[in-house]
Amino acid sequence: MDNPDKKDKFQIYLEFTRDLLSNKIRTLDSSLLHALLGVAGESGELVDEYKKCMFYGKLFDKFKMKEEVGDLLFYVQVIINQLGSSMEEIMDMNMAKLNVRYPDGYSDKRAIVRNKVNEITAMKSVEEDHHNGH
C-alpha cells in the first residue's frame, strides 16, 4: 500500500456493505436471505451475459462481466458480515481446504475424490486461529 494511513480495502468494503444496508435489513434472517438471493440473481446475470456471447453471437463485454462480478462480491461480503467473519478468514479457510484437496496442484481425480474430514479439519483450524487472533 502506498499510503500507510489508508484503510485496508477489505475493511473499507466491509464497512461500505454494512452501512449501505444498515437501514434496510433489520434481522439476521432477512439480511442473510437478501444476500443469498442476491448471489443467486447476480450469478444468473453473470452466466446469462456469457451465454449471450457463446450462443447468440454477442460480443464479449469484459466491462459488463466485471460489473456483475462486483455485484456478486457485494452480496458475498454481506453474507460474510452476517456470519461475523471477514474476507481474510474466508479466503484463508478456502486456501486451507484446497491445499488439502490438491496437495500437488489441481487434478480432475482429486476434484472428484475428496477427503472431506481432512478438509473440514483444516478449515476449522484456520477458523480457530482467526478467532484467537493469530
TAPE-V435830 format. One record per pair of residues at least 12 apart in sequence whose ideal C-beta (glycine too) atoms are under 10 Angstrom apart, sorted by the first residue. I is the first residue (numbers start at 1). J is the second residue. D is the distance in whole Angstrom. If there is no record, write none. Layout:
# TAPE-V435830
[[I & J & D] [I & J & D]]
This chain:
# TAPE-V435830
[[8 & 87 & 10] [8 & 88 & 9] [9 & 87 & 9] [10 & 77 & 9] [10 & 80 & 10] [10 & 86 & 7] [10 & 87 & 5] [10 & 88 & 6] [10 & 91 & 9] [11 & 86 & 9] [11 & 87 & 9] [11 & 88 & 10] [13 & 73 & 8] [13 & 74 & 8] [13 & 77 & 6] [13 & 80 & 10] [13 & 87 & 8] [14 & 77 & 6] [14 & 78 & 10] [14 & 80 & 8] [14 & 81 & 6] [14 & 85 & 10] [14 & 86 & 7] [14 & 87 & 7] [15 & 81 & 9] [16 & 74 & 9] [16 & 77 & 8] [17 & 35 & 9] [17 & 73 & 9] [17 & 74 & 6] [17 & 75 & 9] [17 & 76 & 9] [17 & 77 & 4] [17 & 78 & 5] [17 & 79 & 10] [17 & 80 & 9] [17 & 81 & 6] [18 & 31 & 10] [18 & 77 & 9] [18 & 78 & 8] [18 & 81 & 5] [18 & 82 & 9] [20 & 74 & 8] [20 & 78 & 9] [21 & 34 & 8] [21 & 35 & 9] [21 & 74 & 9] [21 & 78 & 6] [21 & 81 & 9] [21 & 82 & 10] [25 & 78 & 8] [25 & 82 & 9] [27 & 82 & 10] [28 & 82 & 6] [28 & 83 & 9] [28 & 84 & 10] [29 & 82 & 9] [31 & 78 & 7] [31 & 79 & 9] [31 & 81 & 8] [31 & 82 & 5] [32 & 78 & 8] [32 & 79 & 7] [32 & 81 & 10] [32 & 82 & 5] [32 & 83 & 8] [33 & 82 & 10] [34 & 75 & 8] [34 & 78 & 7] [34 & 79 & 10] [34 & 82 & 9] [35 & 74 & 9] [35 & 75 & 5] [35 & 76 & 8] [35 & 77 & 9] [35 & 78 & 4] [35 & 79 & 5] [35 & 80 & 9] [35 & 81 & 8] [35 & 82 & 7] [35 & 83 & 10] [36 & 75 & 8] [36 & 78 & 9] [36 & 79 & 7] [36 & 82 & 10] [37 & 75 & 8] [38 & 71 & 8] [38 & 72 & 8] [38 & 74 & 7] [38 & 75 & 4] [38 & 76 & 9] [38 & 78 & 7] [38 & 79 & 9] [39 & 71 & 9] [39 & 72 & 6] [39 & 73 & 10] [39 & 74 & 9] [39 & 75 & 5] [39 & 76 & 6] [39 & 78 & 9] [39 & 79 & 7] [40 & 75 & 9] [41 & 71 & 9] [41 & 72 & 9] [41 & 75 & 8] [42 & 67 & 10] [42 & 68 & 6] [42 & 69 & 8] [42 & 70 & 9] [42 & 71 & 4] [42 & 72 & 5] [42 & 73 & 9] [42 & 74 & 8] [42 & 75 & 6] [42 & 76 & 9] [43 & 68 & 8] [43 & 71 & 10] [43 & 72 & 6] [43 & 75 & 9] [44 & 68 & 9] [45 & 64 & 9] [45 & 65 & 10] [45 & 67 & 9] [45 & 68 & 5] [45 & 71 & 7] [45 & 72 & 9] [46 & 64 & 9] [46 & 65 & 7] [46 & 67 & 9] [46 & 68 & 4] [46 & 69 & 7] [46 & 71 & 8] [46 & 72 & 7] [47 & 68 & 9] [48 & 68 & 9] [49 & 61 & 7] [49 & 64 & 5] [49 & 65 & 6] [49 & 67 & 9] [49 & 68 & 6] [50 & 64 & 10] [50 & 65 & 7] [50 & 68 & 9] [52 & 64 & 10] [53 & 65 & 9] [73 & 87 & 9] [76 & 90 & 8] [77 & 90 & 10] [84 & 131 & 9] [85 & 127 & 8] [85 & 130 & 8] [85 & 131 & 10] [86 & 130 & 7] [88 & 130 & 8] [89 & 123 & 10] [89 & 126 & 7] [89 & 127 & 7] [89 & 129 & 9] [89 & 130 & 4] [89 & 131 & 8] [90 & 123 & 10] [90 & 126 & 10] [90 & 127 & 10] [90 & 130 & 10] [91 & 126 & 10] [92 & 123 & 9] [92 & 125 & 10] [92 & 126 & 5] [92 & 127 & 9] [92 & 129 & 8] [92 & 130 & 7] [93 & 119 & 10] [93 & 120 & 10] [93 & 122 & 8] [93 & 123 & 4] [93 & 124 & 9] [93 & 125 & 9] [93 & 126 & 5] [93 & 127 & 6] [93 & 129 & 10] [93 & 130 & 8] [94 & 123 & 8] [94 & 126 & 9] [95 & 122 & 9] [95 & 123 & 10] [95 & 126 & 8] [96 & 119 & 8] [96 & 120 & 10] [96 & 121 & 9] [96 & 122 & 4] [96 & 123 & 6] [96 & 124 & 9] [96 & 125 & 7] [96 & 126 & 5] [96 & 127 & 9] [96 & 129 & 10] [97 & 114 & 9] [97 & 116 & 9] [97 & 118 & 9] [97 & 119 & 5] [97 & 120 & 8] [97 & 121 & 10] [97 & 122 & 6] [97 & 123 & 5] [97 & 126 & 9] [98 & 110 & 10] [98 & 119 & 8] [98 & 122 & 9] [99 & 119 & 9] [99 & 122 & 7] [100 & 114 & 9] [100 & 115 & 7] [100 & 116 & 10] [100 & 117 & 10] [100 & 118 & 5] [100 & 119 & 5] [100 & 120 & 9] [100 & 121 & 8] [100 & 122 & 5] [100 & 123 & 9] [101 & 113 & 9] [101 & 114 & 6] [101 & 115 & 8] [101 & 116 & 9] [101 & 118 & 9] [101 & 119 & 6] [101 & 122 & 9] [102 & 114 & 10]]
